[in-house]
């Protein structure tokens, strides 16, 4: 009898524990955050993770009765690793949303998993135009390279820049930047005299920059991934290209806020176009920059951070709108069409393309309060991705 009572008690305890786990599972909302925390794109991972955790600290970790659980995975910026981690997160961890994606190949590698499992995939960093077309479950809160490139190609000819050499990293975003900058500059009466592409892995900019020096264009247009801007700037200055009268222009990656102060006075005067600067003068951004620095030992947020911060906002609001009940399809619908104020300025998620629409700013590197900043001097409002208007 004692043995039977013991077995019954054990069985009851096991059932109670299993029920508690099921209840906990039902009351938990899991976000699988896949980022390059090590390797070449580690700065991207560091910025996005910090921003996601800041958003949770400011807005609580419970939404619509669900406890938010952030599961961080390091994909080292290798797409095969991203895909494996995404599968594990969906199958084993049963995440409700996949998020992060530091580079385009990683976002694309995950797209079929998002589609098959009907899991919303929030792209917080990768910026090739075509990404949102890879799965109907992808929503983007970062930016696209065509958005940033076209604005600069409109500005350049009006400011004495007619002949340009382009230098881009040889993968999706770089090819987008090159294509859309060249098309718009040519349309505006300018000329791209040479298009150079640098390998994404272990890039050596030196031979390319030497070639540019020999070509003597009015300006060099650069796109490199977040984290690589400082290396380009250093080698550009070492070759005396600024003194040779060649201007450096580019998308905001080249004067990345995360690295700008370390670039030195050689960066002064560099003009870029982008959707976010830590110096953006809105009250919301000033609070964001202050809180981000306080939570991260004085680190300055960059454009990757704002993509992560806004991505968390889109996820939180979708969960709130579905009252915590929604599966993947309901969450996706609640993400589409969200309009809100971001530290970058006003933005919304286009309900048709699931892509971000926001302001693009022209900025010049200036010294303010003893620090280097991307200071905005013009704005193009509500820019949709030009890559999707054709």
C-alpha positions in Angstrom: 0.0 0.0 0.0 2.8 2.3 0.9 4.5 1.6 -2.4 1.2 2.3 -4.3 0.7 5.6 -2.4 4.3 6.6 -3.1 3.8 5.9 -6.9 0.5 7.8 -6.9 2.1 10.8 -5.1 5.1 10.7 -7.6 2.7 10.5 -10.6 0.7 13.4 -9.2 3.8 15.5 -8.6 5.0 14.8 -12.1 1.6 15.7 -13.6 1.6 18.9 -11.5 5.1 19.8 -12.7 4.1 19.1 -16.3 1.0 21.2 -16.0 3.1 24.0 -14.5 5.5 23.8 -17.4 2.7 23.9 -19.9 1.1 26.9 -18.1 4.5 28.6 -18.0 5.0 27.9 -21.7 1.5 29.2 -22.5 2.2 32.4 -20.5 5.7 33.0 -22.1 6.3 34.9 -25.3 9.7 33.9 -26.7 11.8 36.1 -29.1 14.7 34.3 -30.7 17.3 37.0 -31.3 20.0 35.8 -33.8 23.0 38.2 -34.0 26.7 38.2 -34.9 28.1 38.6 -31.4 31.6 37.5 -32.5 33.4 37.8 -35.8 33.6 40.7 -38.3 30.1 42.0 -37.6 30.3 41.8 -33.8 29.6 45.6 -33.3 26.2 45.0 -35.0 25.3 42.3 -32.5 26.5 44.3 -29.6 24.5 47.4 -30.6 21.2 45.5 -31.3 21.4 43.3 -28.2 22.0 46.5 -26.0 19.0 48.2 -27.7 16.7 45.2 -27.3 17.5 44.9 -23.6 17.1 48.7 -23.1 13.6 48.6 -24.7 12.7 45.7 -22.3 14.1 47.6 -19.3 12.1 50.7 -20.2 8.8 48.9 -21.2 8.7 45.9 -18.9 9.0 42.3 -19.6 5.2 41.5 -19.5 2.9 42.4 -22.4 -0.8 41.3 -22.6 -0.3 38.8 -19.7 2.7 37.2 -21.4 6.2 37.1 -19.9 8.7 38.2 -22.6 11.7 35.9 -22.9 14.7 37.0 -25.1 16.8 34.0 -26.3 20.1 35.3 -27.7 22.1 33.2 -30.2 25.4 34.1 -31.8 25.6 33.1 -35.5 29.1 34.7 -35.9 27.7 36.2 -39.2 27.8 32.9 -41.0 24.5 32.1 -42.8 24.6 28.3 -42.4 24.9 28.9 -38.6 22.0 31.3 -38.7 19.8 28.8 -40.5 20.7 26.0 -38.0 20.0 28.3 -35.0 16.7 29.5 -36.5 15.6 25.9 -36.9 16.5 25.0 -33.3 14.7 28.1 -32.0 11.5 27.3 -33.9 11.5 23.5 -33.3 13.1 23.1 -29.8 12.5 26.5 -28.1 9.2 27.1 -29.9 9.8 30.8 -30.2 7.0 33.1 -31.3 9.2 35.5 -33.2 12.6 35.3 -34.9 14.5 38.6 -34.8 18.0 40.2 -35.4 19.9 39.2 -38.6 23.1 41.2 -38.9 23.8 40.6 -42.6 21.7 39.9 -45.7 22.8 36.3 -46.3 21.7 35.4 -42.7 18.3 37.0 -43.2 17.8 35.2 -46.5 19.0 31.8 -45.0 16.2 32.1 -42.4 13.4 33.1 -44.7 12.2 29.6 -45.7 12.1 28.6 -42.0 9.9 31.7 -41.2 7.6 30.8 -44.1 7.3 27.1 -43.3 6.7 27.6 -39.6 4.6 30.8 -40.0 6.9 32.6 -37.6 7.3 36.4 -38.0 10.9 37.3 -38.8 11.8 40.8 -37.7 14.9 42.0 -39.6 16.6 44.6 -37.4 19.9 45.1 -39.4 20.2 43.6 -42.9 19.5 46.1 -45.6 19.3 44.6 -49.1 16.1 45.7 -50.8 14.9 42.2 -51.8 14.9 40.7 -48.2 11.2 41.3 -47.5 10.3 39.5 -50.8 12.1 36.3 -49.6 9.2 35.5 -47.2 5.7 36.8 -46.5 6.6 36.6 -42.8 9.5 39.1 -42.9 9.0 42.6 -41.5 12.0 45.0 -41.5 12.8 47.8 -39.0 16.3 48.7 -40.2 16.6 50.4 -43.6 17.4 49.7 -47.2 20.5 50.7 -49.1 18.5 52.2 -52.0 16.8 54.5 -49.6 20.1 55.9 -48.4 22.0 55.9 -51.7 19.4 57.8 -53.8 19.4 60.8 -51.5 23.1 61.2 -51.8 23.1 60.9 -55.6 20.6 63.8 -55.7 22.8 65.9 -53.4 26.2 65.3 -55.1 25.8 67.0 -58.5 24.2 70.1 -56.9 27.4 70.4 -54.8 30.1 70.2 -57.5 30.5 66.4 -57.5 30.1 65.1 -61.1 32.6 62.3 -61.5 32.4 59.6 -58.8 34.1 56.2 -58.2 32.0 53.7 -56.2 33.6 51.3 -53.7 31.3 48.8 -52.1 31.4 45.5 -50.2 30.7 42.7 -52.7 27.3 41.3 -51.5 23.6 42.3 -51.6 23.6 45.7 -49.9 26.8 46.8 -51.6 25.4 45.9 -55.0 22.1 47.7 -54.2 24.1 50.8 -53.1 26.2 50.8 -56.2 23.3 50.3 -58.6 20.9 52.9 -57.1 23.6 55.5 -56.6 24.9 55.1 -60.1 21.4 55.2 -61.7 20.3 58.3 -59.9 23.7 60.1 -60.3 23.6 59.4 -64.1 20.0 60.6 -64.2 21.1 63.9 -62.5 23.9 64.5 -65.1 26.8 63.0 -63.1 29.0 60.0 -64.0 30.3 56.9 -62.2 33.7 56.4 -63.9 34.5 53.1 -62.1 32.7 50.6 -59.9 34.9 48.7 -57.5 33.8 45.8 -55.3 35.7 44.6 -52.2 35.3 41.0 -50.8 33.0 40.9 -47.8 35.3 38.5 -45.8 38.7 39.8 -44.7 38.6 42.9 -46.9 41.8 44.8 -47.9 40.8 48.3 -49.0 44.4 49.4 -49.8 44.7 48.3 -53.5 41.2 49.7 -54.3 42.0 53.0 -52.7 45.2 53.3 -54.6 43.3 52.8 -57.8 40.8 55.5 -56.9 43.7 57.9 -56.2 45.1 57.3 -59.6 41.6 57.8 -61.2 41.3 61.3 -59.5 37.4 61.5 -59.3 35.6 64.4 -57.6 34.5 61.9 -54.9 34.6 58.4 -53.7 31.2 56.9 -52.8 31.6 54.1 -50.2 29.3 51.4 -48.7 30.8 48.9 -46.2 29.0 47.0 -43.5 28.6 48.4 -40.0 32.0 48.1 -38.2 34.2 48.5 -41.3 33.9 52.3 -41.7 36.9 53.1 -39.5 39.3 50.9 -41.6 38.2 52.7 -44.9 38.5 56.1 -43.3 42.0 55.3 -41.9 43.3 54.1 -45.3 41.7 56.9 -47.2 43.5 59.4 -45.1 46.8 57.5 -45.1 46.9 57.7 -48.8 46.4 61.5 -48.7 43.2 61.2 -50.8 41.6 64.1 -49.0 44.6 66.3 -49.7 44.5 65.2 -53.4 41.0 66.8 -53.6 39.0 63.6 -53.6 35.9 63.9 -51.3 34.7 60.9 -49.3 30.9 60.5 -49.4 28.7 57.4 -48.7 25.8 55.9 -46.8 25.9 56.3 -43.0 27.8 53.0 -42.4 31.1 54.8 -43.3 30.8 57.3 -40.5 29.2 54.8 -38.0 28.3 56.5 -34.7 29.8 53.5 -32.9 33.3 54.3 -34.3 33.1 58.0 -35.3 35.0 59.4 -32.4 37.9 57.1 -33.0 38.2 58.3 -36.6 39.8 61.6 -35.7 39.7 65.0 -37.4 40.2 63.4 -40.9 36.5 62.5 -40.8 35.5 66.2 -40.5 33.4 67.4 -43.4 32.5 63.9 -44.7 28.9 64.0 -46.1 26.7 60.9 -45.8 23.0 60.1 -46.2 21.2 57.8 -43.6 18.1 57.3 -41.5 19.7 57.8 -38.1 22.3 59.8 -36.3 22.9 59.8 -32.6 22.9 63.6 -33.0 19.3 63.7 -34.3 17.9 66.6 -32.4 14.5 65.2 -31.3 13.6 65.0 -27.6 12.9 61.3 -28.0 16.3 60.7 -29.4 18.1 62.7 -26.8 16.5 60.5 -24.1 17.3 57.3 -26.1 21.0 58.3 -26.5 21.3 59.2 -22.8 19.6 56.0 -21.6 21.6 53.8 -24.0 24.9 55.3 -22.8 23.9 55.0 -19.1 23.0 51.3 -19.6 26.1 50.5 -21.7 29.2 52.2 -20.1 28.9 55.3 -22.2 28.5 53.5 -25.6 26.9 55.7 -28.3 24.0 54.0 -30.1 24.3 53.7 -33.9 21.8 52.9 -36.7 21.9 49.2 -35.8 20.8 50.0 -32.3 17.8 52.0 -33.5 16.8 49.1 -35.8 16.8 46.8 -32.8 15.0 49.2 -30.5 12.2 49.8 -33.0 12.0 46.1 -33.8 11.2 45.4 -30.2 8.6 48.1 -30.3 6.9 46.5 -33.3 6.9 43.1 -31.6 5.6 44.4 -28.3 2.8 46.4 -30.0 1.8 43.4 -32.2 1.5 41.2 -29.0 -0.5 43.9 -27.3 -2.8 44.3 -30.3 -3.5 40.5 -30.4 -4.2 40.6 -26.7 -1.5 37.9 -26.2 -3.6 35.4 -28.1 -2.2 35.7 -31.6 -0.3 33.1 -33.5 2.2 33.9 -36.3 -0.4 35.1 -38.8 -2.2 37.4 -36.3 1.1 38.8 -35.1 2.2 39.5 -38.6 -1.0 41.4 -39.4 -0.6 43.5 -36.3 3.0 44.4 -37.3 1.9 45.7 -40.7 1.0 49.4 -40.9 2.3 50.4 -37.5 3.0 54.1 -37.4 5.1 55.6 -34.6 7.8 58.0 -33.5 11.2 56.4 -33.3 14.5 57.9 -32.1 15.3 58.3 -35.8 12.1 60.4 -36.4 8.6 59.4 -37.7 8.4 55.9 -39.3 5.9 53.3 -40.3 5.8 49.7 -41.6 4.3 49.6 -45.1 1.4 47.2 -45.0 2.0 46.0 -48.5 5.8 45.6 -48.6 6.3 45.0 -44.8 9.3 47.3 -45.2 10.2 50.4 -43.2 9.3 53.9 -44.5 11.2 56.8 -42.8 13.1 60.0 -43.3 16.5 60.0 -44.9 18.9 62.7 -43.6 21.9 64.3 -45.2 24.6 64.8 -42.6 28.1 66.2 -42.3 30.7 65.2 -39.7 31.2 68.1 -37.3 32.8 68.5 -33.9 30.1 69.3 -31.3 30.9 69.6 -27.5 34.3 68.0 -28.1 33.0 65.0 -30.0 32.5 64.0 -33.6 28.9 63.8 -34.8 26.9 63.2 -37.9 25.1 66.6 -38.0 21.9 66.6 -40.1 21.5 69.5 -42.6 18.7 68.3 -44.8 15.9 65.8 -44.8 13.9 63.8 -47.4 10.6 62.8 -45.7 8.8 59.4 -45.8 11.2 57.6 -48.1 9.9 54.3 -49.4 12.4 51.7 -50.7 13.2 52.7 -54.3 14.0 49.1 -55.0 10.3 48.2 -54.7 8.9 51.0 -56.9 10.0 49.4 -60.2 
